[in-house]
Amino acid sequence: MLSTGALRAHLLAARLAGPVATSRETSLRSYRLFAARDPRVLLGLAPERAWGEGELLRLMADRCGVSADPAHVSGPDGIDPDRTVAALDAFAERLALVAERRAPVLLGTGHPHRLLGFYAGLADALSAAGCPVLTPAQGRCVDITTRFGVRPYRLDYVRGVALVREPGGRPTGGETGAHTHSPLPVRLALQDAAERLGVLPELVIGDHGWVCGAGQLGIEAIGPADTDDPALFVGEAEGRVSVAVPLDDGVRAPFYRPLTRYVLNRACLSQ
């Protein structure tokens, strides 16, 4: 059992919170692009109103703990570990409720090299609690715009967690999938779940486009987000994302394991 104090210490030691690797320049650039409604940072969210750069900075200061000072324009960004802990507690509450109902869930990640293990642990626990872990559209192709142009990717599942693979890619060794911010994979998965399986998830757990894409379609969604991912926090502020957990989403994969243990314990789902 990981106590709140031990979790907080781990967040700081692993740089999941506190000073993080994401630079202030990167975060501010994302806020500028979001204010301009650049689809690369909207992640499938269609904001209900205009969000200016100043508003976004204030929102991220409130939700993540980044500096609210617009004159702070360089160096590492920061996340308040207490806000991360509070969001993980809320995340655990959503897991507990869906497990109590034995409701269907869908898990997916655009960060498979970092977060696959975190989600897989949740999928295992939810399945053991009686929740159907959906795997719709497995093997289907989806065209995603990248910096190299539009490329076809294949939707796949590893331990119940959706991800996309490079064109022609097959699981070999440590290869887990491609990094993506696109909402197209979750749209494809939800369409197949509705049309072929006749069931939609009551909860989508993931990051990037998996959360924003699902939330935009009216499916409850929760997941982690870095300081340069304002879309999840805007979605939370506007009521289309249930829980956005502020943390660095690019540290080494083993550092997320204590977070899995913590939320499963809080949700009374520890195995």
N, C-alpha and C positions, 0 to 999 in steps of 0.2 A: 504494500500500500504506500503510495507516494503522497505525503502531506502537502498542503498548500505552500508551506514554507520551503519544502524541498523542491517543489516544482518551480517556485519563483527563483530559487538559487540556480536550478538547472537552466532555466530560460536565459539567465544572465551569463552563466558559464559557457553555454553553447552559442551564445550570441543570437539566439532566437528572438530575444528582446534586449532592451538596453541599446547601446550603440550597435548598429547592424551593418552588414556589408553593403546594403543598398545605399547608394550615394544620394546626398541631398539634390545634386544636379539631376539625377535620374528621376527622383520623385517629382521635382518641380516641373520637369519636362512632361511627365505624364499628366500633371494637373493642367498644364497649358493645352495639351492635346485633347484631354477630356472636355475642357471648356469649349474647344472648337468642334466637339463631337466627332473626333477622329475614330473610325470604327476599330482601329487597332487597340485602343484602350477602353472602348465602351464594352467590349467582351460580350456583346449580345444584348446589353441593356439599352433601352430607349428611355432616357430620363424624362420625367414628367414635366420638368421645367428647366430653364436655363441655369447652369451652374457656372459662375465666374471663377477665375483663378483664386481670388481672395476667399470666396465662400468655400471652395474646395480645401484650401489650406486650413481654414478654421474647422471644417468638418474633420479633416484628418488629424488635426491637433486634438480634437475632442474624442475621436474614436480610437486613435492609435497612440497619441502622445507625442507626435512629431512637434518640432518647434513651430509655434504660431507666428514667429517673427519673419515677415517677408524679406527682411534684410539678410537673413541667414540663407545663403545661397550655395554654400560649398561644404565639403567634408562629409563624414558619415551621417546618415539619418538615424533617428532613434525611435524606439517603441517602448512605451511604459509597460513594464512587466505586470503591474497590477491590473491594467486593462486587459492584457492577454489572459491572465488567470480568470478574471470575471467573465470574459467571453467564452473561455473553455468550460466554465461552470454552466453557462447558458446553453452551450453546444451539448453538454452532457444531458441537460434536461430534455432537449429535443430527442436525443437518442432514447432516453428512458420512456418517453411518451410513445414513440413509434414501436418500441419493443413491447410495451404493455398491450398495444393493439395488435401486435403481430402483423403489422402492415408491411406492404411491399416497399422496398427501397432500391435505389439505384446509386451506385458509386462510380465516380470517374475522375480522372486527373489529367491535367496538362503538364504536370511535373512528375512523370513516372520515375525518373532517376533519383528523385529526392523523397517523394511522398507516397510512393506505392505501398511501402510497408505499413505506414500509418493507416491508410485506408483499408488495407487487407486485414489488419487486426480488427478493425471495426466491422468489416463484412463477416468475418468468422464469428464474432460475438453476436451480431444481429441474427445471423443464420441459426446459431445455436439457440437463440431465444424464440425462434419460430417465425422470423421475418423472411418472406421470400426475397432473396437477393436477385434482382432481375439482370439478365444479360441479353437484352434485345439487340438486333441488328448486327450480331457477331459476324465478322467476315465481310460486312458490307463496305463499299468504298465511299469516300467522301472527299470532295475537292476543296482544298483549303488554300487560301491565298497566303503566300510566304514572301519573303524579300527576294526570292528567286522566281516569283510568278506563281500561278496557280498550279498546285501539284496534287495528285491523287494520294490519299492515305487510306489505310484499312483499319476499321474499328475492330478491336480485339479485347479480350478480357483475361486478366491474370488474377487468380484467387478472388474472382468476383468483382474486380475493379476494372472499369473500362479505360482504355487508352488507345492512341492511334499509333500505327507503325508506318515507317517509311515505305515508299513504293517498293514492292517486291521483298520487303523485309520479313525475315523469319526469326523466331526466338533462337538466339545462339549465345551461349555463355551468359554474360551479364547484361546483354541487351534487353531493355525493358520497354522501349517505345520512344516516341518523339515528343519534344516539348512543343506545346501549342497553347495559344490563348483563345482559339476559335470556339464560338458557340455552336458551330455546325454539327460536331459529333453528338452533342446532347439532343439537338433537334432531331437528328436522324434516329437516335435511340428511342426517344419519346414517341416519335411517329410510328416506329415499328412496334413498340410496346402496345400502343393503342390499337393499331390496325391488325396486327398478327396475333398478339397475345391477349388482346382484349382487356388489358389492365394497365393502369398507370401507377408509378410509384407515388406514395404519399410523401416521401422525403427523398431529395437528391442531396448527396454528400459529395463535395468535391472542391474544386478551385477554378479560378479563371472563368472561361466560358461555360463550364459545367454548372456553376452556381448562377451566374447572371443569365445564361440562356434558359435555364429551367425556371428561374424566378420570373423572368419576363413572360413566360408562358403560363404563369399562375401556379406552378408547382413549388411547394415549400422547399427551400434550399438553404444549406448551411455549409460553411467551409472557411479555411484560412486565407489570409490575404496579406501581401507585403505593403510597404509604404508607397510603392509605385503602382498599386492596384486600386485606384479610387473607386472604380465601378462597383465593387462589392459593398463598399461603405455607403455610397450613394444609394444603391439598391436597398440597403438596410434602412437608411434614413427615409426612403420613400415607401417602405413597406413591402418590397418584393423579394428581399433576402432576409431570412429569419435571424441568422447569426453570422456575422463576419468576424473571424478571429484574427487580430493583428499579430503577425509574427513574420520573421524572415523565412521565406519559402525556398531558400536556396542553400541551406547548410547541409552537412553530410546526413545521409539517410538514417543512420543509427541514432542521431540526436532527437528524432521524433518519437522513438519508442516510448520514452517516459510519458509523453503526452497521450499516447494511446492508452497506457495503463491508467493514467490519471482520469481520463474522461470515462473509461469503462467502469472504473471503481465508483466514480460519482454517479454513474447511471445504473449502478447495481447490476452490471453485466460482466463483471470479472469472472473468468473461467478458472 
